[in-house]
């Protein structure tokens, strides 16, 4: 899982920092990070690099 380990994601959440979804992550890593997002009236900020954004868009387009 590249430099985006689960420890990194846990630390980012604990520090209230944005989680970064990047091309070093596997599709499973991306899903796990997205599953951890909590939306309770607050907005969460995540950062997505270009390749991950392209991956998410193409995946969602195939599902529609």
N, C-alpha and C positions, 0 to 999 in steps of 0.2 A: 504494500500500500504506500509506496513512495514516502514522502516526508509528511503526509497527512495521516498520521496514525490516530487510533481511537483516543490515545492519551492527549494528542494535540487537540482533538475535537472536545474532549471533556474539559481541558484547561481553557479553551476558548469560551465555552459555555459558562464555566465558573467565573471567568473574568468579565463576562458580558461583552465579549469581543465577537466580531462576526466570524462565522465558520466559513472556511474557504474550500469550495469544491473545485478541484483542479484535475488536469489531465493525467496526473499520476495515480488517481483513484480508479479502482475497478468499478463497474456498474453496481456491484454489491455494496461497496463502500459508499457510493453516492446515495443509494437507497437507505442505508443505515443512517447516514447523516440527516437525510430528509425526514426519516421517521422520528428522529430525536427532536425535531423542531416543535416547539409548543406555541400555540396561538391562543391566548386567553385575553383578548382585547388589546394586548400589546403587540407591537410589530417587532418581528425578529429580522435582523439583517444578515444576509448571507452574501458571500462573494462567489461568483461563478466565473471561471475563466472562459475564453472563447470556445475551446474544444468541448468543454462540458456543456456550455449553453447550446452549442450545435447538437450535441448528443441528446440532450433533454428535448429540444424542439423536434428533432427527427423521430425520436421514440414516441413522443406524444402525437405527432402527426400520423404515425402508423397505427395508433390505437383509435383514431377517430374515423 
